[in-house]
Every structure is written in structure tokens, then in C-alpha cells.
Amino acid sequence: MAANLSRRKFLLYGSASFSTGALLIACNQSQTTKQSAIGGSEGFKVAIALPGLITDKAWNQSGYEGVELIKQKLGAQTSYVEQIAQADQTEALSDFARRGYNLVIAHGGQFDAAIQQVAPQFPNTFFVGVNGAVSGPNIAALRIDHLQASYLCGIIGALMTKSNHLAYIAGQKFEATQQELRGLELGAKSVKPDIKISSTFTGDWNDITKAKEATLALTSTGADVIYQWLDNASPAVLQTASDKGVYAFGNTKDQLEVAPKAVLTSAVKRLDLAIAYLAELAKKNQLKGQIYTIGLEKPDILNLGKFGTMVSEKIKQKALNTKQEIVTKKITFEDCKEGGQETRCVKKGTT
């Protein structure tokens, strides 16, 4: 596996001087945290900073699997650090750069400010913000087109709801989650223009209690289909939905097996493949300071997961046909203004 700088050890050395020497000593002495660098080409080093646990079966696990794939495919020396709080982001990224990593991946849009602060100090390191919205001479962002997948889920949810009320739960409000919420709304309203869409942001991607409370609060107001985007707290939403007899969508991983009575399908985002793709560009010195966006045109990276048995063949085909219309650009999403706010709207063509 990739070398791991645990959050506990990270904070211990961060509270002192966070010197490279201290970290290397920790790497050499600690077997329990598996911190020593493992294998691969000394000429290409890739690290990832994760906001949650690599075992969350969701966002963070997909990022970790990305660096594992980079090691396997590119022979890179890899490392990761998990459970990085917002206050520790700049030091985590800086430490990897000081230690000579060529590519440093920040796994979440919440790292954007830290990337902008750190990157100018380390011009020889390329920083990639997954879900990011920033770019620069040595900064790239990797975006999955969340709106496309949630648009399809919005259609499915609108066709499955009995209360005419869908809900969205995420950890934080930033551009990627706002795009995903917008896609859910656009998809649902393409089927039922008067449908109600509620949203809530728990403030924590991993807090199971907050996730469960948010789910219960939304179901108490009548929402009977919930689209969630959380990390370690994701299964709590799905299981609570199942307990309450309502439907939900998986996210990032195919999460049907987490709560088969509740999960309609999942917005599967193969971030491991997307991350490995950008790493390959970096190794070839072809990575550019821009935003890379990947959508349904790359089904190996973005797609719908397995469907629950409660989803009829008619509804399934409606979603899959719409997906093909997006791929062939018969349905596109363009910048627009609605209610005085910048957003994205649907445009249907005949291409």
C-alpha cells in the first residue's frame, strides 16, 4: 500500500516545527502507522491528502485507490495522509512538497484555499485539487461532472417519489456540491415541474450522528427520496433511509449493497481512474494548469451503478436513454441566470 502519514502523527509533528527530518525519523521508526516510503521509481513521487478515512467506502477510499493505481501503473513512489482537518491543510500539502513529491493531490474542493496558498511557494511541485475550482502555473483541478449524474438521478427520483419531495444532503456547500444539487433539481423538474427539492449541509463529511439527524429531519418534512454526498457518514444516510422506508441514492462508490431496500442506484465516480489519468499526464510533463472536467462521455469514470429491484425497467430505460442524449449532446448544460443568480440550465438540441 501507499505510505501512510497518520493524522495523529501528522498533528504531533505539526505542533512542533513540522521539520522534514522529524517526519523522516517518524517514517523510519513507526511500523504501526506504515509510514515508510514503499517501492517504485525514485524519479516520480505522488502523494495525496485526504479529509477522511481511506476505509469510508466512498470519497476518501476512491482517492486512496487512485494513488494505489498510480503506483501499480506508473511505478511511482506514493504516500497518503488521512483525516486532515481544514486547519491542517496547508501544512500537509507543504510537507509533501518539502519532501520532494512531484505531484500532490488534495482530495476535495475544501482544499482550494490551501492549494492557492502553498503552490506558489513550491514551483517544482504540481498540485491537483480534486473537485477544485482553481488553476495556476502549477495547479490543476480535476472535476467530475457531478451535475450530469445527479440529473439522471433527479429523473429517477421524480419517477419514484410518492410525496413529490426530494432531498439533498452533503457535507459542505461549495461549487461541486452546488452543481450536484442543481443537477438533481433540473432532472427532477424535467419530469415534474412542481416537485419540491430540499437541501441541507451537515458541516461534516464524516459525522455519522449529524448524517442520521439530517436524514430524519428531511424525512419528517415529507422527503421520500434522498440524494446524499458524504464520506464516512454516507452509509448512515442510506441505512436510516432504509429504516424509514424511503429511497436514497449512493454516491462515488456503487452503494447498492449498503442498503439494498433503499438505494435506487448510485452516481458512480471512478475517481481512482481519473486521478491516475492526471498522474500519467504529470509524469509525461503534459499536465497543464487548468480545470479537467470528465463527464458521462467517459463511462469508465462516470456512470450509474446497479439499480435496486424497486426500479422498474421503464424508469431504468428512461434514465439510460437520457444518459445517451447527454453523451451525444442532444441535452447539454449551459451557464445561465435564474432568479438573478448564476447557475446552469438545460438546453435541448437536435445534434
Stockholm file with secondary structure:
# STOCKHOLM 1.0

chainA/1-351         MAANLSRRKFLLYGSASFSTGALLIACNQSQTTKQSAIGGSEGFKVAIALPGLITDKAWNQSGYEGVELIKQKLGAQTSYVEQIAQADQTEALSDFARRGYNLVIAHGGQFDAAIQQVAPQFPNTFFVGVNGAVSGPNIAALRIDHLQASYLCGIIGALMTKSNHLAYIAGQKFEATQQELRGLELGAKSVKPDIKISSTFTGDWNDITKAKEATLALTSTGADVIYQWLDNASPAVLQTASDKGVYAFGNTKDQLEVAPKAVLTSAVKRLDLAIAYLAELAKKNQLKGQIYTIGLEKPDILNLGKFGTMVSEKIKQKALNTKQEIVTKKITFEDCKEGGQETRCVKKGTT
#=GR chainA/1-351 SS CCEECCHHHHHHHHTTTCCHHHHHHHHHHCTTTTCSCBSSEEEEEEEEECSSCTTSSSHHHHHHHHHHHHHHHHCEEEEEECCCCGGGHHHHHHHHHHTTCSEEEEESGGGHHHHHHHGGGCTTSEEEEETCCCCBTTEEEEEECHHHHHHHHHHHHHHHCSSSEEEEEESCCSHHHHHHHHHHHHHHHHHCTTCEEEEEECSCSSCHHHHHHHHHHHHHTTCCEEEEECSTTHHHHHHHHHHHTCEEEEEESCCGGGSTTTEEEEEEECHHHHHHHHHHHHHTTCCCSSEEEECTTSTTTEEECCCCTTSCHHHHHHHHHHHHHHHTTSEEEEEEEETTEEEEEEEECCC
#=GC SS_cons         CCEECCHHHHHHHHTTTCCHHHHHHHHHHCTTTTCSCBSSEEEEEEEEECSSCTTSSSHHHHHHHHHHHHHHHHCEEEEEECCCCGGGHHHHHHHHHHTTCSEEEEESGGGHHHHHHHGGGCTTSEEEEETCCCCBTTEEEEEECHHHHHHHHHHHHHHHCSSSEEEEEESCCSHHHHHHHHHHHHHHHHHCTTCEEEEEECSCSSCHHHHHHHHHHHHHTTCCEEEEECSTTHHHHHHHHHHHTCEEEEEESCCGGGSTTTEEEEEEECHHHHHHHHHHHHHTTCCCSSEEEECTTSTTTEEECCCCTTSCHHHHHHHHHHHHHHHTTSEEEEEEEETTEEEEEEEECCC
//
